[in-house]
Amino acid sequence: MEQVLVASSSDKSKKYFLDFLSAHAVKMLSSVSTGGEARRAVMQHNFQLVVINAPLRDEFGHELAMDLAEKTNVGVVLVVKSELYETVSDRVEQAGVIVVQKPINRMLLYQSMRIAAACGQRLETLQKENQKLQKKMHELQLVGRAKCALVQYRHLTEQEAHRYIEKQAMNQRVPRLEIAEDILHTYDD
């Protein structure tokens, strides 16, 4: 874990978490007191983990935890009083939030933080892979449309259209996508 954000309304708790994380070689630690500050901080920095000590000054904290878990790749640990553990867990665990109850077991807290950070890292990897696949799908769709244009306007077969696009890409030393875009630009006018 390199970058961690601690959200806690209590200065004493904030110090506890910051000291705890410093002892575990976290490189960049930040702390905030409200959910609004936490949301802004997450948008500005690339945190691997956010630890939320509920309640916060402006909200309980489960809303923040769910927002972060659903809309970002950050790992989220929500720390709540033991009497609220079951209720809060039922609400937030579906979103991927790890809930830890007070009083805090240091080893359990550390393991929860590591798991949350690892899950966040895995989400980031999957998101990058997804973006790569979407880009490839976009390319295939454009090439397919370009082939259809060649079949329609130049009366080529599908194989001839495919070969034409491949050959043009090799001859001009450009990606197939660029050739497909040129073909579509030519025939879509």
N, C-alpha and C positions, 0 to 999 in steps of 0.2 A: 504494500500500500504506500503510494507516494504522496498523494494529496487527499486530505480528509477534512471535511467540514463538520463542526460540532454545533448543533443548534440546541441551546438550553437557556431558559430564562433565569436560572440560578447561577450566580457567579461561582459559588462553591462547587456545584456540579460541573460547570464548564471547566474549572481548574482541574477537577478530578479526571475528567475525560482527556483533557489536553496533556496532563502529566502521564496518564496511562498510555496514551498513544505515543508520546515522546519516548517513553521507555521501550517501545516496540519499533523504534527506528523509522517512524513516519517522517518523511522529508518536509512536507509543507502542511502546516496545521492552520486552520482558520476557525473562528468562532463567531456566532451570531446569536441574537436573543429572540428573534421573531421569525415567523414563517415567511413573511414578506422579504426580510433580509436574506433568508436562506434561498428563496427562489431566485433573487437577483444574483446572489453569489454563485449559484450553480450555473446560471446563464453566462456569467463572466469567466469562470474558471473550469478546468477540466478535472473535477474531483472524481476519484475512484470510489469514494465512500462518503456517505452522510450519516452521522449519528444524531438522532433526534431524541432529546430527553424531554418527554411530555410531562406536564403541559408547557406550552410556550406562552409568551406574553400576549400574542394576538390570536391564537387558536390553540386547540388541543395538541395537534401535531400529527394525528392520523391522516388528515386531509393532505398535509404537506407530504407525508410519507407515500401516500398513494399517488399523488401527482408526480413526484420524482420517479417512483418505480414505473409508472405507466408511460411517462413522456420523455424519460432520459435513460441513459445506460449506466447510471450511477447505482452502486449497491446501497441499500438503505437498511439501517438498523434503528428500530424504534424501541426506546426504553420506557416502560410504564410501571405504575404501581402494581403490586401482585394482585390486588383485588379487581383490577381492570384487565388483567392479562387475557383471560378467555374472551371477553367481549371484544376487545381491540383486535386480538388475533383473528377472530372470526371475520372481522371487517377487512383487514389489510393483507392477510397472507395470500389471498387469491391474486393480489397485484404483485406479489413477489417481495413483500416487505418481511424482514426477519424481526420478530418481536422478542425482547428480553425483559424479564420482570425484575423489579427491585424487591428486596435488596440484591445487589449485583454480585454474581459469582464471577470473579475476574477471569477465570479460565474460560467459562462459558461465553462471556462477553467477547473475549479475544477470538475464540473460534467462530462466533457469530459474525464478527467483523470480517474475518478472513473469508468466510463463505460468501458473505454479501459482496465483498470486493471481487471475488472470483466470478460470481454470477454476473456482476456488472461487466467485467472484462469479457466474459463469454458472449454477453449480449452485444457488446461493441464489435466483436469479431463476426458475429452472425449478421449484424447490420451492414458491415462492410461487404460481406459476401453477398448479401441480398442486393445491395446497390450495384455490385459488379454484374450479377445475373440480370438485373433490370436493364442495365446498359446493353448487355448482350442481346436481350430480348428486343429492345428498341432497334438495335442494328439489324437483327434478323427480320423484323417487321418491315423496315425500310427497304432492305434488299429484296424482300418478297414483293413489295409494292412496285419496286423498280423493274423486277422481272415481269410482273403483270403488264406494266406500261410497255415494255419491249415486245411482249407477246401481242399486245393490242395494236400498237402503232407501227412496229417494224415487222410484224408477222413472223417472229421467231418462235421456235418451240421453247418450252420451259428449259430444256437442257442447253439450248443455244444461248438463251438469255443468261443463264447461270454462267456459262463459259465466257460470254462477252463481258460480264461484270468482273469476273476473276481476271481475265486477260487485261482489261483496261486498268485494273488496280495494280497488277504486276508491272505493266508497261509504264505507267505514270508514277509508280512507287508511292502510292497513297492507299489508305485503307479502303476496303470495299464500301464502307459507309459513305465515304466522300463521293465515290462513283455513283452510288445509289441516289444520293442527294442531288447530284448533277442531272442524272437521268430524270428524276421526278421533277426537278425544276424546269427541265426542257419540255417535258410532255404535260405537265400540269397547267401550263399557261394557257 
